Amino acid sequence: MLRLVSVIFFSAVLPTAAQQSGAPQAGPKQTAWPLSLRDGLPKQLPGYEAAPTDPLPDTDENDMGVFTEVSRFFQRIESPTVTRQFRLVVQDYGKDKNLEPEIRKAVGESAKVPSVEAKEVKVAGLQAFAVTDRSGGNPTTLVTVVVLPSRLVLAQGANVDRDTALKLIAAVDFARVAATK
């Protein structure tokens, strides 16, 4: 169901403290968990303005379990009546979770809705699911990339079609997202 995919993506905010590693180090500062999850997300996207600040890591729960998430938000204002927004999120559900079957089921349910296009795709060689809802006129696209069985990269594009969303999410450093501990 598109609702489950949306629940995966949108959640209530319960901020947790982000901490820096204690000892000073040469070169760039190393970020600590969970803020380090954001290290694989791009700080800029071509043609989009980044939000001036990023939200703190959040912990929440949905139908798939308890997760920690970090995100970045981008937008492009093309005219007084046309704005495109794009949000990138990393969600981590802990070591013992396998999310792909639940996501596959939710995407399959959403594909039954007449105004929804759902497609399995590969992004950077990883299993991904793209769902575009056109019921409101302007497309809303959700892309879910399974980086690890328990770690997802999600993208939500308001007034963004599937092909554009897939190009934008390709800017994520998926290897770095996977390696983050």
C-alpha positions, 0 to 999 in steps of 0.5 A, a space after each residue: 500500500 502506498 500508505 505503508 510506503 509513506 509511513 516508512 518515509 514519514 515519521 514523528 520526530 523524536 530527536 536524539 543527541 548527535 555527538 562528535 568523537 572525543 579526541 581531536 583528529 587530523 583532517 576532517 572531523 569524524 562524526 559519531 553514530 547516528 549522525 554518521 549515517 548522513 555522511 553518505 548523503 550529498 550536501 548538494 544536488 544539481 539544480 536544487 538548493 539545500 536546506 540551510 540546516 539538517 535536522 538532528 537524527 531521529 528515532 521512531 517506529 513504524 510497521 517495520 520496527 524501530 529505526 534511526 533516521 537522518 535526512 537532507 532536504 532540497 528544493 527548486 523554485 522554478 516560478 511562483 507556482 512551480 516548486 520541486 522538493 526532494 528529501 533524502 533519508 537513511 533509515 537503519 532498523 538494526 542488525 537483525 532486520 530484513 526489510 525487502 520482503 515487507 517493502 516488496 509487499 507494500 509496493 505491490 499493494 500500491 501498484 493496485 491503485 489506478 493512479 500509482 505507478 510502481 516499479 522495481 529498479 536497480 540503483 547503483 546495483 542495489 535493489 530499489 523500488 520506485 512508486 509515483 502517485 499521480 492522483 493529485 496532478 503533480 507527481 509524488 515519487 517515493 524511491 526506496 533503495 535497500 542498501 543492507 537488509 536492515 538499512 534503507 535510503 529513501 527519497 521523496 520527491 514532491 512534483 518530481 517524476 520517477 526518472 528525475 528521482 532516480 537520477 537525483 538519488 544516484 548522487 548518494 554514496 551507497 557504499 559509504 551508507 552501507 559501511 557506516 557503523 
